[in-house]
Amino acid sequence: MGGLLVDPAPLRHDRDFRLLWAGQAVSTAGRTITMIVLPYQVYVLTGDLLTVGALSLIQLIPILMFALGGGAVADAADRRRMLIVVQLGLAATSVALVLIALLPAPPVAAIFAVAFVYAGLSAVDQPARSSAVPRLVPAHRLTAAIALNQLMFNASAVVGPAIGGIVLATAGVAAAYAIDAVTFGVAILTLLMMAPIPPTPGAPRPSLTTILEGLRFAARRREVLATFVVDINAMVFGMPRALYPALALDVFAVGPAGVGLMASASGLGALVAAVLSGWTVDVRRPGLAVLGAVAVWSVGIVGFGLATFSFPLALLCLAVAAGADVISAVLRSSIVQQLTPDDLRGRVSSIHVLVVTGGPRVGDAEASAVATLIGPAGSVVAGGLLSLAGVGVISLLLPEFRRLRFPLEARSPRIRSPQ
């Protein structure tokens, strides 16, 4: 039975999971710095919200190109070795951003080019990382491991933006990117300390056929499909991240540190929810719980857009929204892992990655475009209302999702990975 607090058992008992988790915690803090610095730098250089939105689209393209292929490779390769190679590539892109930022007039085209490569490598990294977790923990600790990953990600999302905002205000853009580059060294070191994670016997070679096999499974299992649809709805309509620079500088007038505070408020709300997510292992109707969590997310985003008269209240609304989003994420990941056979997990994880990384970038572009018409605050409110309406539509069109039930004794993967 799950308690209120997240279960730390995988960190105590599973050495390689602990190493993967610790390295990712450090590197994720660095990545979140880059996530807030990139749009800030572009907005300062151009003063154009549409260009900030274009940055998100540039990052979306490689995600669409490489995420599915990355999942197929993850099912056929040693995932540890794959992760080491990708971390080296990501560190190189952060160094490139440092060098560009040191130029007297940083070219926006060069920033876009590096952001393209960075997003492509991240799209390959995440399917390998998420599909490795079931190989590092026994089946009965898988849900706890997923919750711990959410805890780690959101703790990093509090620390990273807070550091990023301070560094932006004191040392500048180049120093912020340099911190990101250094954090990848920690991730590489922990990966080198882990045992290899070879593919399962008889794993198919990556091909278009194997990629399509994963897509067909997701389309056939409508409960799995619904986890992707509900997240796309929330992120495309409700994600206000691209508007943080304009809101901080032009609406709330809180300066560059306010960009970091907005991102940190989201991270703090998600962190609190992740710490208190132990109860999610006992949820019997996870689809219905996901729909409820996304409804709370949507209301929180509406509140954030309406609270232009009070920056602290706006931060509180962001924190509430983010807390609901992390509960949705834990439950959605659990549904995908429970219903996906092990030999398809890398490929289905790649679809999950495509959705959770691509959706927010489409949302960034959508929010930026709408903001040019009705202003940043109006864009946030409209997006939150559309996300809330989408919850009702999904509930009606995919009733098997809200009806999905998991008996407590069945909350472990159908097919177990070799340990």
Secondary structure, 3 states (H helix, E strand, C coil): CCCCCCCCHHHHHCHHHHHHHHHHHHHHHHHHHHHHHHHHHHHHHHCCHHHHHHHHHHHHHHHHHHHHHHHHHHHHCCHHHHHHHHHHHHHHHHHHHHHHHCCCCCCHHHHHHHHHHHHHHHHHHHHHHHHHHHHHCCHHHHHHHHHHHHHHHHHHHHHHHHHHHHHHHHCCHHHHHHHHHHHHHHHHHHHHHCCCCCCCCCCCCCCHHHHHHHHHHHHHCHHHHHHHHHHHHHHHHHCCHHHHHHHHHHHCCCCHHHHHHHHHHHHHHHHHHHHCCHHHHHCCCHHHHHHHHHHHHHHHHHHHHHCCCCHHHHHHHHHHHHHHHHHHHHHHHHHHHHHCCHHHHHHHHHHHHHHHHHHHHHHHHHHHHHHHHHCHHHHHHHHHHHHHHHHHHHHHHCHHHHHCCCCHHHCCCCCCCCC
